[in-house]
Amino acid sequence: MTAYLLSLTIWVPIVAGVLVLALGRGANAQRGRVLALLGSLAGLAVSLPLYTGFNAATSAMQFVEMKPWIPAFNINYHLGVDGISVLFVILNSFTTVLVVWAGWEVIKEKTAQYMAAFLIMSGLINGVFVAIDAMLFYVFFEAMLIPMYLIIGVWGGPNRVYAALKFFLYTLLGSLLMLVALLYLY
């Protein structure tokens, strides 16, 4: 199971988010909450073996997964954790459980969409933390911004539209600069 542990830390929350979105809409808000809590707990459960199986005596990347993704450009699905990223993955997974629990009764409108956005964002953030390939990092980073933008724009405070627009413009500029730098490196 450790062979695909990092992929599970990414895809379990994302699949859980899609299930929450599919099964927890409309009158099924309570079902969406329960599915979101179960999905976040499952995400935490698959991330905990990273900590227990991590060997702090070595500085090498651990739990490494590598599959060719776009071989023509030498872009791979290459994942791994070091001493810092393993803690970030666990912290992110734990924080996701807290966010779902804290939003249980606070979020009254579009509950399933809120919970799904957080679960999907959690999986993508884990992808950012474990990506070794620069282009894979970029894809996870950019994809993570989409649910974040939706959370700000839909469930934000009184100035949420302004905040979402500002967030979009700043991240767009930063993302374009990062893309130019990555293309230059490749």
OpenMM code with the backbone's topology and positions (N, CA, C; nanometers):
from openmm import Vec3, app, unit

residues = "MET THR ALA TYR LEU LEU SER LEU THR ILE TRP VAL PRO ILE VAL ALA GLY VAL LEU VAL LEU ALA LEU GLY ARG GLY ALA ASN ALA GLN ARG GLY ARG VAL LEU ALA LEU LEU GLY SER LEU ALA GLY LEU ALA VAL SER LEU PRO LEU TYR THR GLY PHE ASN ALA ALA THR SER ALA MET GLN PHE VAL GLU MET LYS PRO TRP ILE PRO ALA PHE ASN ILE ASN TYR HIS LEU GLY VAL ASP GLY ILE SER VAL LEU PHE VAL ILE LEU ASN SER PHE THR THR VAL LEU VAL VAL TRP ALA GLY TRP GLU VAL ILE LYS GLU LYS THR ALA GLN TYR MET ALA ALA PHE LEU ILE MET SER GLY LEU ILE ASN GLY VAL PHE VAL ALA ILE ASP ALA MET LEU PHE TYR VAL PHE PHE GLU ALA MET LEU ILE PRO MET TYR LEU ILE ILE GLY VAL TRP GLY GLY PRO ASN ARG VAL TYR ALA ALA LEU LYS PHE PHE LEU TYR THR LEU LEU GLY SER LEU LEU MET LEU VAL ALA LEU LEU TYR LEU TYR".split()
positions = [
    Vec3(0.0818, -0.1197, 0.0000),
    Vec3(0.0000, 0.0000, 0.0000),
    Vec3(0.0858, 0.1256, 0.0000),
    Vec3(0.2057, 0.1199, 0.0553),
    Vec3(0.2890, 0.2403, 0.0606),
    Vec3(0.3338, 0.2841, -0.0779),
    Vec3(0.3204, 0.1949, -0.1762),
    Vec3(0.3625, 0.2311, -0.3115),
    Vec3(0.2777, 0.3452, -0.3679),
    Vec3(0.1523, 0.3519, -0.3300),
    Vec3(0.0631, 0.4554, -0.3830),
    Vec3(0.0079, 0.5456, -0.2733),
    Vec3(0.0762, 0.5535, -0.1631),
    Vec3(0.0270, 0.6307, -0.0495),
    Vec3(0.0143, 0.7792, -0.0818),
    Vec3(0.1108, 0.8344, -0.1525),
    Vec3(0.1037, 0.9765, -0.1860),
    Vec3(-0.0099, 1.0050, -0.2833),
    Vec3(-0.0310, 0.9157, -0.3775),
    Vec3(-0.1441, 0.9337, -0.4687),
    Vec3(-0.2762, 0.9284, -0.3928),
    Vec3(-0.2836, 0.8415, -0.2936),
    Vec3(-0.4058, 0.8344, -0.2132),
    Vec3(-0.4295, 0.9633, -0.1355),
    Vec3(-0.3226, 1.0248, -0.0841),
    Vec3(-0.3406, 1.1502, -0.0100),
    Vec3(-0.3920, 1.2617, -0.1003),
    Vec3(-0.3662, 1.2496, -0.2286),
    Vec3(-0.4172, 1.3485, -0.3241),
    Vec3(-0.5591, 1.3132, -0.3671),
    Vec3(-0.5794, 1.1904, -0.4102),
    Vec3(-0.7033, 1.1547, -0.4787),
    Vec3(-0.8186, 1.1169, -0.3871),
    Vec3(-0.7926, 1.0709, -0.2645),
    Vec3(-0.9034, 1.0393, -0.1730),
    Vec3(-0.9864, 1.1642, -0.1419),
    Vec3(-0.9254, 1.2775, -0.1032),
    Vec3(-1.0088, 1.3965, -0.0801),
    Vec3(-1.0776, 1.4481, -0.2071),
    Vec3(-1.0108, 1.4372, -0.3211),
    Vec3(-1.0721, 1.4852, -0.4455),
    Vec3(-1.1939, 1.4002, -0.4815),
    Vec3(-1.1806, 1.2691, -0.4748),
    Vec3(-1.2937, 1.1802, -0.5043),
    Vec3(-1.4051, 1.2012, -0.4019),
    Vec3(-1.3679, 1.2189, -0.2748),
    Vec3(-1.4688, 1.2463, -0.1718),
    Vec3(-1.5425, 1.3763, -0.2021),
    Vec3(-1.4701, 1.4773, -0.2475),
    Vec3(-1.5338, 1.6037, -0.2839),
    Vec3(-1.6314, 1.5882, -0.3989),
    Vec3(-1.5942, 1.5094, -0.4978),
    Vec3(-1.6845, 1.4847, -0.6111),
    Vec3(-1.8086, 1.4083, -0.5640),
    Vec3(-1.7907, 1.3114, -0.4740),
    Vec3(-1.9052, 1.2375, -0.4197),
    Vec3(-1.9969, 1.3290, -0.3390),
    Vec3(-1.9386, 1.4168, -0.2597),
    Vec3(-2.0192, 1.5131, -0.1832),
    Vec3(-2.0992, 1.5997, -0.2792),
    Vec3(-2.0361, 1.6430, -0.3846),
    Vec3(-2.1039, 1.7271, -0.4834),
    Vec3(-2.2172, 1.6510, -0.5520),
    Vec3(-2.1948, 1.5236, -0.5809),
    Vec3(-2.2950, 1.4442, -0.6522),
    Vec3(-2.4100, 1.3991, -0.5626),
    Vec3(-2.3799, 1.3636, -0.4379),
    Vec3(-2.4815, 1.3013, -0.3523),
    Vec3(-2.5373, 1.3923, -0.2437),
    Vec3(-2.4761, 1.5065, -0.2200),
    Vec3(-2.5172, 1.5883, -0.1066),
    Vec3(-2.5844, 1.7183, -0.1424),
    Vec3(-2.6369, 1.7300, -0.2610),
    Vec3(-2.6953, 1.8576, -0.3044),
    Vec3(-2.8422, 1.8693, -0.2644),
    Vec3(-2.8900, 1.9921, -0.2675),
    Vec3(-3.0314, 2.0199, -0.2450),
    Vec3(-3.0780, 1.9848, -0.1052),
    Vec3(-3.1804, 1.9002, -0.0981),
    Vec3(-3.2392, 1.8628, 0.0306),
    Vec3(-3.1499, 1.7685, 0.1095),
    Vec3(-3.0440, 1.7203, 0.0478),
    Vec3(-2.9538, 1.6263, 0.1140),
    Vec3(-2.8331, 1.6957, 0.1758),
    Vec3(-2.8519, 1.8145, 0.2324),
    Vec3(-2.7396, 1.8893, 0.2896),
    Vec3(-2.6740, 1.8114, 0.4030),
    Vec3(-2.7557, 1.7438, 0.4847),
    Vec3(-2.6983, 1.6670, 0.5956),
    Vec3(-2.6142, 1.5510, 0.5424),
    Vec3(-2.6610, 1.4864, 0.4370),
    Vec3(-2.5831, 1.3787, 0.3756),
    Vec3(-2.4508, 1.4333, 0.3226),
    Vec3(-2.4539, 1.5524, 0.2632),
    Vec3(-2.3319, 1.6161, 0.2147),
    Vec3(-2.2334, 1.6430, 0.3268),
    Vec3(-2.2849, 1.6890, 0.4410),
    Vec3(-2.1975, 1.7144, 0.5565),
    Vec3(-2.1328, 1.5852, 0.6064),
    Vec3(-2.2149, 1.4814, 0.6183),
    Vec3(-2.1631, 1.3528, 0.6679),
    Vec3(-2.0601, 1.2962, 0.5708),
    Vec3(-2.0902, 1.3001, 0.4419),
    Vec3(-1.9940, 1.2514, 0.3422),
    Vec3(-1.8653, 1.3330, 0.3458),
    Vec3(-1.8774, 1.4636, 0.3646),
    Vec3(-1.7584, 1.5488, 0.3715),
    Vec3(-1.6742, 1.5145, 0.4936),
    Vec3(-1.7396, 1.4913, 0.6070),
    Vec3(-1.6646, 1.4543, 0.7274),
    Vec3(-1.5965, 1.3190, 0.7087),
    Vec3(-1.6688, 1.2228, 0.6520),
    Vec3(-1.6083, 1.0914, 0.6264),
    Vec3(-1.4932, 1.1024, 0.5265),
    Vec3(-1.5114, 1.1846, 0.4233),
    Vec3(-1.4053, 1.2038, 0.3242),
    Vec3(-1.2825, 1.2705, 0.3829),
    Vec3(-1.3045, 1.3699, 0.4702),
    Vec3(-1.1892, 1.4365, 0.5320),
    Vec3(-1.1189, 1.3432, 0.6301),
    Vec3(-1.1951, 1.2626, 0.7023),
    Vec3(-1.1331, 1.1644, 0.7923),
    Vec3(-1.0577, 1.0574, 0.7138),
    Vec3(-1.1117, 1.0168, 0.5987),
    Vec3(-1.0407, 0.9207, 0.5130),
    Vec3(-0.9112, 0.9818, 0.4611),
    Vec3(-0.9154, 1.1103, 0.4237),
    Vec3(-0.7934, 1.1790, 0.3802),
    Vec3(-0.6893, 1.1840, 0.4902),
    Vec3(-0.7339, 1.2099, 0.6131),
    Vec3(-0.6410, 1.2098, 0.7269),
    Vec3(-0.5878, 1.0691, 0.7520),
    Vec3(-0.6747, 0.9695, 0.7403),
    Vec3(-0.6330, 0.8308, 0.7649),
    Vec3(-0.5264, 0.7843, 0.6662),
    Vec3(-0.5355, 0.8259, 0.5401),
    Vec3(-0.4336, 0.7824, 0.4440),
    Vec3(-0.3058, 0.8649, 0.4554),
    Vec3(-0.3122, 0.9801, 0.5228),
    Vec3(-0.1896, 1.0595, 0.5385),
    Vec3(-0.1112, 1.0210, 0.6639),
    Vec3(-0.1756, 0.9647, 0.7636),
    Vec3(-0.1049, 0.9293, 0.8873),
    Vec3(0.0047, 0.8241, 0.8680),
    Vec3(-0.0134, 0.7230, 0.7807),
    Vec3(0.0974, 0.6291, 0.7584),
    Vec3(0.2233, 0.6946, 0.7009),
    Vec3(0.2097, 0.8120, 0.6419),
    Vec3(0.3292, 0.8841, 0.5970),
    Vec3(0.4181, 0.9175, 0.7161),
    Vec3(0.3550, 0.9596, 0.8243),
    Vec3(0.4315, 0.9964, 0.9438),
    Vec3(0.4892, 0.8729, 1.0119),
    Vec3(0.4074, 0.7699, 1.0266),
    Vec3(0.4548, 0.6508, 1.0969),
    Vec3(0.5594, 0.5743, 1.0162),
    Vec3(0.5523, 0.5816, 0.8843),
    Vec3(0.6486, 0.5104, 0.8010),
    Vec3(0.7657, 0.5943, 0.7553),
    Vec3(0.7689, 0.7210, 0.7972),
    Vec3(0.8749, 0.8112, 0.7524),
    Vec3(1.0031, 0.7843, 0.8305),
    Vec3(1.1149, 0.7775, 0.7595),
    Vec3(1.2456, 0.7555, 0.8215),
    Vec3(1.3180, 0.8897, 0.8308),
    Vec3(1.3202, 0.9469, 0.9492),
    Vec3(1.3815, 1.0787, 0.9689),
    Vec3(1.5336, 1.0738, 0.9626),
    Vec3(1.5915, 0.9548, 0.9613),
    Vec3(1.7374, 0.9427, 0.9593),
    Vec3(1.7970, 0.9712, 0.8219),
    Vec3(1.7151, 0.9732, 0.7191),
    Vec3(1.7656, 0.9982, 0.5843),
    Vec3(1.7087, 1.1287, 0.5293),
    Vec3(1.7865, 1.1943, 0.4471),
    Vec3(1.7386, 1.3184, 0.3851),
    Vec3(1.6811, 1.2935, 0.2453),
    Vec3(1.6783, 1.1690, 0.2037),
    Vec3(1.6272, 1.1352, 0.0701),
    Vec3(1.4750, 1.1456, 0.0665),
    Vec3(1.4227, 1.1667, -0.0536),
    Vec3(1.2779, 1.1656, -0.0726),
    Vec3(1.2255, 1.0257, -0.0424),
    Vec3(1.1090, 1.0190, 0.0193),
    Vec3(1.0519, 0.8908, 0.0571),
    Vec3(0.9123, 0.8757, -0.0022),
    Vec3(0.8644, 0.7522, -0.0065),
    Vec3(0.7351, 0.7173, -0.0657),
    Vec3(0.7271, 0.7648, -0.2109),
    Vec3(0.8353, 0.7554, -0.2819),
    Vec3(0.8449, 0.8112, -0.4171),
    Vec3(0.7595, 0.7306, -0.5148),
    Vec3(0.6842, 0.8034, -0.5968),
    Vec3(0.6067, 0.7458, -0.7069),
    Vec3(0.6477, 0.8191, -0.8336),
    Vec3(0.6667, 0.7440, -0.9413),
    Vec3(0.6999, 0.8089, -1.0679),
    Vec3(0.6408, 0.7299, -1.1834),
    Vec3(0.5588, 0.7980, -1.2595),
    Vec3(0.5007, 0.7419, -1.3814),
    Vec3(0.5166, 0.8459, -1.4913),
    Vec3(0.5490, 0.8046, -1.6132),
    Vec3(0.5554, 0.9017, -1.7230),
    Vec3(0.4177, 0.9647, -1.7451),
    Vec3(0.4168, 1.0947, -1.7624),
    Vec3(0.2909, 1.1645, -1.7857),
    Vec3(0.2873, 1.2180, -1.9289),
    Vec3(0.3816, 1.3047, -1.9620),
    Vec3(0.3961, 1.3544, -2.0990),
    Vec3(0.5412, 1.3278, -2.1382),
    Vec3(0.5711, 1.2044, -2.1832),
    Vec3(0.7102, 1.1654, -2.2078),
    Vec3(0.7812, 1.2510, -2.3123),
    Vec3(0.7086, 1.3029, -2.4085),
    Vec3(0.7721, 1.3832, -2.5136),
    Vec3(0.8414, 1.5063, -2.4562),
    Vec3(0.7904, 1.5576, -2.3453),
    Vec3(0.8499, 1.6754, -2.2819),
    Vec3(0.9178, 1.6418, -2.1497),
    Vec3(0.9353, 1.5120, -2.1228),
    Vec3(0.9975, 1.4647, -1.9996),
    Vec3(0.9229, 1.5162, -1.8760),
    Vec3(0.7911, 1.5154, -1.8839),
    Vec3(0.7072, 1.5554, -1.7714),
    Vec3(0.6494, 1.4282, -1.7108),
    Vec3(0.6695, 1.4122, -1.5801),
    Vec3(0.6312, 1.2894, -1.5120),
    Vec3(0.5361, 1.3172, -1.3962),
    Vec3(0.4576, 1.2155, -1.3637),
    Vec3(0.3790, 1.2163, -1.2405),
    Vec3(0.4750, 1.1663, -1.1333),
    Vec3(0.5492, 1.2591, -1.0737),
    Vec3(0.6594, 1.2258, -0.9839),
    Vec3(0.6302, 1.2856, -0.8469),
    Vec3(0.6065, 1.1981, -0.7491),
    Vec3(0.5705, 1.2404, -0.6146),
    Vec3(0.6721, 1.1892, -0.5142),
    Vec3(0.6873, 1.2607, -0.4042),
    Vec3(0.7736, 1.2193, -0.2949),
    Vec3(0.7613, 1.3173, -0.1798),
    Vec3(0.8029, 1.2738, -0.0615),
    Vec3(0.8005, 1.3630, 0.0548),
    Vec3(0.9369, 1.3649, 0.1217),
    Vec3(0.9670, 1.4805, 0.1799),
    Vec3(1.0841, 1.4927, 0.2656),
    Vec3(1.0339, 1.5289, 0.4050),
    Vec3(1.1237, 1.5667, 0.4932),
    Vec3(1.0868, 1.5934, 0.6320),
    Vec3(0.9882, 1.7066, 0.6507),
    Vec3(0.9919, 1.8054, 0.5640),
    Vec3(0.9003, 1.9189, 0.5769),
    Vec3(0.7666, 1.8886, 0.5102),
    Vec3(0.7702, 1.8366, 0.3895),
    Vec3(0.6448, 1.8149, 0.3170),
    Vec3(0.5572, 1.7086, 0.3827),
    Vec3(0.6170, 1.6107, 0.4495),
    Vec3(0.5355, 1.5093, 0.5163),
    Vec3(0.4534, 1.5742, 0.6274),
    Vec3(0.5126, 1.6704, 0.6974),
    Vec3(0.4386, 1.7413, 0.8023),
    Vec3(0.3301, 1.8304, 0.7432),
    Vec3(0.3584, 1.8928, 0.6304),
    Vec3(0.2585, 1.9777, 0.5650),
    Vec3(0.1382, 1.8964, 0.5177),
    Vec3(0.1624, 1.7779, 0.4649),
    Vec3(0.0524, 1.6931, 0.4181),
    Vec3(-0.0367, 1.6538, 0.5357),
    Vec3(0.0243, 1.6134, 0.6456),
    Vec3(-0.0534, 1.5738, 0.7635),
    Vec3(-0.1281, 1.6937, 0.8212),
    Vec3(-0.0608, 1.8083, 0.8285),
    Vec3(-0.1254, 1.9295, 0.8792),
    Vec3(-0.2431, 1.9702, 0.7909),
    Vec3(-0.2256, 1.9635, 0.6599),
    Vec3(-0.3343, 1.9973, 0.5680),
    Vec3(-0.4518, 1.9015, 0.5849),
    Vec3(-0.4237, 1.7738, 0.5967),
    Vec3(-0.5313, 1.6756, 0.6120),
    Vec3(-0.6055, 1.6955, 0.7441),
    Vec3(-0.5319, 1.7256, 0.8500),
    Vec3(-0.5943, 1.7514, 0.9802),
    Vec3(-0.6771, 1.8796, 0.9759),
    Vec3(-0.6227, 1.9830, 0.9134),
    Vec3(-0.6946, 2.1101, 0.9025),
    Vec3(-0.8231, 2.0939, 0.8223),
    Vec3(-0.8221, 2.0082, 0.7224),
    Vec3(-0.9429, 1.9842, 0.6428),
    Vec3(-1.0537, 1.9252, 0.7290),
    Vec3(-1.0193, 1.8326, 0.8178),
    Vec3(-1.1185, 1.7770, 0.9105),
    Vec3(-1.1762, 1.8893, 0.9967),
    Vec3(-1.0896, 1.9775, 1.0466),
    Vec3(-1.1357, 2.0886, 1.1301),
    Vec3(-1.2264, 2.1844, 1.0525),
    Vec3(-1.1925, 2.2118, 0.9268),
    Vec3(-1.2738, 2.3028, 0.8447),
    Vec3(-1.4122, 2.2436, 0.8201),
    Vec3(-1.4174, 2.1154, 0.7889),
    Vec3(-1.5471, 2.0507, 0.7659),
    Vec3(-1.6292, 2.0523, 0.8942),
    Vec3(-1.5656, 2.0214, 1.0048),
    Vec3(-1.6356, 2.0203, 1.1332),
    Vec3(-1.6815, 2.1608, 1.1723),
    Vec3(-1.5960, 2.2600, 1.1534),
    Vec3(-1.6307, 2.3980, 1.1891),
    Vec3(-1.7412, 2.4534, 1.0998),
    Vec3(-1.7461, 2.4107, 0.9754),
    Vec3(-1.8479, 2.4594, 0.8837),
    Vec3(-1.9781, 2.3822, 0.8895),
    Vec3(-1.9881, 2.2859, 0.9803),
    Vec3(-2.1026, 2.1956, 0.9880),
    Vec3(-2.2349, 2.2716, 0.9967),
    Vec3(-2.2470, 2.3636, 1.0906),
    Vec3(-2.3703, 2.4397, 1.1069),
    Vec3(-2.3565, 2.5846, 1.0622),
    Vec3(-2.2343, 2.6290, 1.0387),
    Vec3(-2.2117, 2.7689, 1.0011),
    Vec3(-2.2543, 2.7945, 0.8572),
    Vec3(-2.2208, 2.7025, 0.7691),
    Vec3(-2.2528, 2.7186, 0.6268),
    Vec3(-2.3960, 2.6724, 0.6038),
    Vec3(-2.4829, 2.7662, 0.5685),
    Vec3(-2.6252, 2.7357, 0.5495),
    Vec3(-2.6627, 2.7238, 0.4022),
    Vec3(-2.5919, 2.7962, 0.3159),
    Vec3(-2.6241, 2.7958, 0.1736),
    Vec3(-2.5208, 2.7146, 0.0961),
    Vec3(-2.5698, 2.6344, 0.0043),
    Vec3(-2.4823, 2.5557, -0.0833),
    Vec3(-2.3782, 2.4780, -0.0025),
    Vec3(-2.4270, 2.4076, 0.0972),
    Vec3(-2.3390, 2.3362, 0.1897),
    Vec3(-2.2535, 2.2322, 0.1185),
    Vec3(-2.3154, 2.1526, 0.0322),
    Vec3(-2.2406, 2.0468, -0.0365),
    Vec3(-2.1317, 2.1050, -0.1251),
    Vec3(-2.1617, 2.2155, -0.1917),
    Vec3(-2.0619, 2.2775, -0.2786),
    Vec3(-1.9441, 2.3310, -0.1969),
    Vec3(-1.9738, 2.3885, -0.0810),
    Vec3(-1.8685, 2.4391, 0.0077),
    Vec3(-1.7780, 2.3251, 0.0542),
    Vec3(-1.8413, 2.2196, 0.1052),
    Vec3(-1.7645, 2.1052, 0.1555),
    Vec3(-1.6849, 2.0399, 0.0426),
    Vec3(-1.7464, 2.0257, -0.0736),
    Vec3(-1.6775, 1.9652, -0.1879),
    Vec3(-1.5589, 2.0500, -0.2304),
    Vec3(-1.5768, 2.1814, -0.2341),
    Vec3(-1.4663, 2.2701, -0.2730),
    Vec3(-1.3494, 2.2561, -0.1765),
    Vec3(-1.3776, 2.2474, -0.0478),
    Vec3(-1.2683, 2.2327, 0.0487),
    Vec3(-1.1993, 2.0977, 0.0357),
    Vec3(-1.2758, 1.9918, 0.0142),
    Vec3(-1.2130, 1.8607, -0.0015),
    Vec3(-1.1263, 1.8556, -0.1268),
    Vec3(-1.1787, 1.9076, -0.2366),
    Vec3(-1.1008, 1.9082, -0.3609),
    Vec3(-0.9761, 1.9936, -0.3443),
    Vec3(-0.9921, 2.1093, -0.2806),
    Vec3(-0.8762, 2.1956, -0.2570),
    Vec3(-0.7734, 2.1258, -0.1679),
    Vec3(-0.8191, 2.0515, -0.0689),
    Vec3(-0.7276, 1.9794, 0.0194),
    Vec3(-0.6446, 1.8775, -0.0580),
    Vec3(-0.7092, 1.8012, -0.1457),
    Vec3(-0.6350, 1.7047, -0.2268),
    Vec3(-0.5335, 1.7721, -0.3171),
    Vec3(-0.5726, 1.8847, -0.3757),
    Vec3(-0.4807, 1.9566, -0.4647),
    Vec3(-0.3652, 2.0201, -0.3873),
    Vec3(-0.3920, 2.0672, -0.2659),
    Vec3(-0.2835, 2.1209, -0.1824),
    Vec3(-0.1857, 2.0098, -0.1475),
    Vec3(-0.2375, 1.8913, -0.1161),
    Vec3(-0.1470, 1.7784, -0.0922),
    Vec3(-0.0626, 1.7512, -0.2158),
    Vec3(-0.1229, 1.7645, -0.3334),
    Vec3(-0.0475, 1.7481, -0.4576),
    Vec3(0.0646, 1.8494, -0.4703),
    Vec3(0.0379, 1.9727, -0.4298),
    Vec3(0.1425, 2.0763, -0.4317),
    Vec3(0.2569, 2.0367, -0.3390),
    Vec3(0.2240, 1.9845, -0.2215),
    Vec3(0.3266, 1.9507, -0.1230),
    Vec3(0.4119, 1.8305, -0.1626),
    Vec3(0.3566, 1.7387, -0.2424),
    Vec3(0.4307, 1.6160, -0.2721),
    Vec3(0.4848, 1.6092, -0.4147),
    Vec3(0.4509, 1.7057, -0.4987),
    Vec3(0.4974, 1.7034, -0.6381),
    Vec3(0.6474, 1.7287, -0.6444),
    Vec3(0.7172, 1.6429, -0.7158),
    Vec3(0.8607, 1.6611, -0.7388),
    Vec3(0.8835, 1.7245, -0.8756),
    Vec3(0.8065, 1.6839, -0.9747),
    Vec3(0.8179, 1.7408, -1.1087),
    Vec3(0.7628, 1.8833, -1.1084),
    Vec3(0.8356, 1.9758, -1.1673),
    Vec3(0.7976, 2.1175, -1.1643),
    Vec3(0.6659, 2.1435, -1.2369),
    Vec3(0.6433, 2.0785, -1.3492),
    Vec3(0.5182, 2.1005, -1.4223),
    Vec3(0.3993, 2.0406, -1.3473),
    Vec3(0.4199, 1.9278, -1.2815),
    Vec3(0.3142, 1.8693, -1.1994),
    Vec3(0.2817, 1.9624, -1.0829),
    Vec3(0.3842, 2.0200, -1.0222),
    Vec3(0.3647, 2.1195, -0.9167),
    Vec3(0.2802, 2.2350, -0.9691),
    Vec3(0.3137, 2.2832, -1.0878),
    Vec3(0.2412, 2.3955, -1.1472),
    Vec3(0.0941, 2.3601, -1.1707),
    Vec3(0.0687, 2.2406, -1.2206),
    Vec3(-0.0691, 2.1982, -1.2469),
    Vec3(-0.1481, 2.1905, -1.1165),
    Vec3(-0.0901, 2.1287, -1.0139),
    Vec3(-0.1587, 2.1206, -0.8850),
    Vec3(-0.1802, 2.2599, -0.8257),
    Vec3(-0.0804, 2.3461, -0.8363),
    Vec3(-0.0907, 2.4809, -0.7807),
    Vec3(-0.2022, 2.5595, -0.8491),
    Vec3(-0.2055, 2.5536, -0.9810),
    Vec3(-0.3089, 2.6269, -1.0544),
    Vec3(-0.4472, 2.5689, -1.0288),
    Vec3(-0.4577, 2.4373, -1.0254),
    Vec3(-0.5877, 2.3743, -1.0013),
    Vec3(-0.6382, 2.4054, -0.8607),
    Vec3(-0.5477, 2.4182, -0.7650),
    Vec3(-0.5846, 2.4497, -0.6275),
    Vec3(-0.6487, 2.5878, -0.6173),
    Vec3(-0.6106, 2.6781, -0.7055),
    Vec3(-0.6626, 2.8145, -0.7001),
    Vec3(-0.8101, 2.8224, -0.7396),
    Vec3(-0.8585, 2.7262, -0.8174),
    Vec3(-0.9977, 2.7300, -0.8636),
    Vec3(-1.0960, 2.7134, -0.7475),
    Vec3(-1.0860, 2.6062, -0.6657),
    Vec3(-1.1794, 2.5992, -0.5524),
    Vec3(-1.1572, 2.7118, -0.4514),
    Vec3(-1.0331, 2.7579, -0.4386),
    Vec3(-1.0063, 2.8684, -0.3471),
    Vec3(-1.0796, 2.9947, -0.3934),
    Vec3(-1.0757, 3.0207, -0.5220),
    Vec3(-1.1463, 3.1354, -0.5794),
    Vec3(-1.2967, 3.1227, -0.5552),
    Vec3(-1.3512, 3.0036, -0.5750),
    Vec3(-1.4942, 2.9819, -0.5529),
    Vec3(-1.5319, 3.0014, -0.4067),
    Vec3(-1.4492, 2.9528, -0.3163),
    Vec3(-1.4776, 2.9684, -0.1734),
    Vec3(-1.4791, 3.1159, -0.1359),
    Vec3(-1.3824, 3.1909, -0.1858),
    Vec3(-1.3782, 3.3345, -0.1571),
    Vec3(-1.4986, 3.4045, -0.2199),
    Vec3(-1.5280, 3.3740, -0.3452),
    Vec3(-1.6326, 3.4440, -0.4184),
    Vec3(-1.7739, 3.4112, -0.3747),
    Vec3(-1.7984, 3.2895, -0.3287),
    Vec3(-1.9347, 3.2489, -0.2935),
    Vec3(-1.9614, 3.2612, -0.1437),
    Vec3(-1.8668, 3.2184, -0.0599),
    Vec3(-1.8898, 3.2158, 0.0840),
    Vec3(-1.8088, 3.3196, 0.1608),
    Vec3(-1.7461, 3.4120, 0.0914),
    Vec3(-1.6663, 3.5148, 0.1575),
    Vec3(-1.7527, 3.6164, 0.2294),
    Vec3(-1.6888, 3.7177, 0.2825),
    Vec3(-1.7577, 3.8220, 0.3573),
    Vec3(-1.8304, 3.9202, 0.2672),
    Vec3(-1.8616, 4.0377, 0.3210),
    Vec3(-1.9389, 4.1368, 0.2452),
    Vec3(-1.8707, 4.1828, 0.1160),
    Vec3(-1.7396, 4.1899, 0.1134),
    Vec3(-1.6655, 4.2333, -0.0055),
    Vec3(-1.6096, 4.1150, -0.0834),
    Vec3(-1.6814, 4.0047, -0.0838),
    Vec3(-1.6284, 3.8820, -0.1427),
    Vec3(-1.6037, 3.8920, -0.2928),
    Vec3(-1.6881, 3.9645, -0.3636),
    Vec3(-1.6690, 3.9769, -0.5086),
    Vec3(-1.5410, 4.0544, -0.5376),
    Vec3(-1.5197, 4.1632, -0.4660),
    Vec3(-1.3969, 4.2415, -0.4814),
    Vec3(-1.2752, 4.1577, -0.4421),
    Vec3(-1.2864, 4.0852, -0.3303),
    Vec3(-1.1752, 4.0017, -0.2845),
    Vec3(-1.1448, 3.8913, -0.3849),
    Vec3(-1.2483, 3.8300, -0.4408),
    Vec3(-1.2276, 3.7231, -0.5390),
    Vec3(-1.1627, 3.7769, -0.6658),
    Vec3(-1.2054, 3.8952, -0.7095),
    Vec3(-1.1461, 3.9558, -0.8288),
    Vec3(-0.9994, 3.9906, -0.8048),
    Vec3(-0.9713, 4.0477, -0.6896),
    Vec3(-0.8332, 4.0824, -0.6550),
    Vec3(-0.7472, 3.9555, -0.6457),
    Vec3(-0.8005, 3.8528, -0.5824),
    Vec3(-0.7309, 3.7248, -0.5718),
    Vec3(-0.7015, 3.6693, -0.7108),
    Vec3(-0.8011, 3.6742, -0.7989),
    Vec3(-0.7841, 3.6240, -0.9349),
    Vec3(-0.6744, 3.6998, -1.0089),
    Vec3(-0.6761, 3.8321, -1.0009),
    Vec3(-0.5775, 3.9126, -1.0739),
    Vec3(-0.4359, 3.8888, -1.0221),
    Vec3(-0.4191, 3.8862, -0.8902),
    Vec3(-0.2858, 3.8637, -0.8341),
    Vec3(-0.2335, 3.7240, -0.8675),
    Vec3(-0.3187, 3.6239, -0.8533),
    Vec3(-0.2727, 3.4880, -0.8830),
    Vec3(-0.2496, 3.4683, -1.0321),
    Vec3(-0.3280, 3.5357, -1.1161),
    Vec3(-0.3062, 3.5265, -1.2604),
    Vec3(-0.1690, 3.5811, -1.2972),
    Vec3(-0.1352, 3.6966, -1.2434),
    Vec3(-0.0047, 3.7558, -1.2721),
    Vec3(0.1084, 3.6656, -1.2222),
    Vec3(0.0975, 3.6195, -1.0992),
    Vec3(0.1999, 3.5305, -1.0449),
    Vec3(0.2095, 3.3997, -1.1208),
    Vec3(0.0950, 3.3459, -1.1617),
    Vec3(0.0931, 3.2192, -1.2349),
    Vec3(0.1563, 3.2326, -1.3724),
    Vec3(0.1301, 3.3437, -1.4381),
    Vec3(0.1912, 3.3644, -1.5699),
    Vec3(0.3426, 3.3768, -1.5588),
    Vec3(0.3895, 3.4481, -1.4569),
    Vec3(0.5346, 3.4592, -1.4364),
    Vec3(0.5961, 3.3225, -1.4051),
    Vec3(0.5269, 3.2430, -1.3231),
    Vec3(0.5784, 3.1099, -1.2913),
    Vec3(0.5789, 3.0216, -1.4154),
    Vec3(0.4762, 3.0311, -1.4987),
    Vec3(0.4713, 2.9522, -1.6217),
    Vec3(0.5853, 2.9896, -1.7154),
    Vec3(0.6124, 3.1182, -1.7296),
    Vec3(0.7241, 3.1628, -1.8140),
    Vec3(0.8555, 3.1067, -1.7601),
    Vec3(0.8745, 3.1118, -1.6292),
    Vec3(0.9971, 3.0587, -1.5691),
    Vec3(1.0094, 2.9080, -1.5915),
    Vec3(0.8999, 2.8350, -1.5761),
    Vec3(0.9043, 2.6901, -1.5978),
    Vec3(0.9306, 2.6553, -1.7433),
    Vec3(0.8682, 2.7283, -1.8341),
    Vec3(0.8940, 2.7034, -1.9762),
    Vec3(1.0389, 2.7340, -2.0112),
    Vec3(1.0949, 2.8352, -1.9505),
    Vec3(1.2355, 2.8677, -1.9721),
    Vec3(1.3250, 2.7542, -1.9219),
    Vec3(1.2897, 2.6958, -1.8083),
    Vec3(1.3686, 2.5853, -1.7529),
    Vec3(1.3598, 2.4605, -1.8401),
    Vec3(1.2441, 2.4362, -1.8997),
    Vec3(1.2281, 2.3182, -1.9836),
    Vec3(1.2876, 2.3441, -2.1201),
] * unit.nanometer
topology = app.Topology()
chain = topology.addChain("A")
for resn in residues:
    res = topology.addResidue(resn, chain)
    for name in ("N", "CA", "C"):
        topology.addAtom(name, app.Element.getBySymbol(name[0]), res)
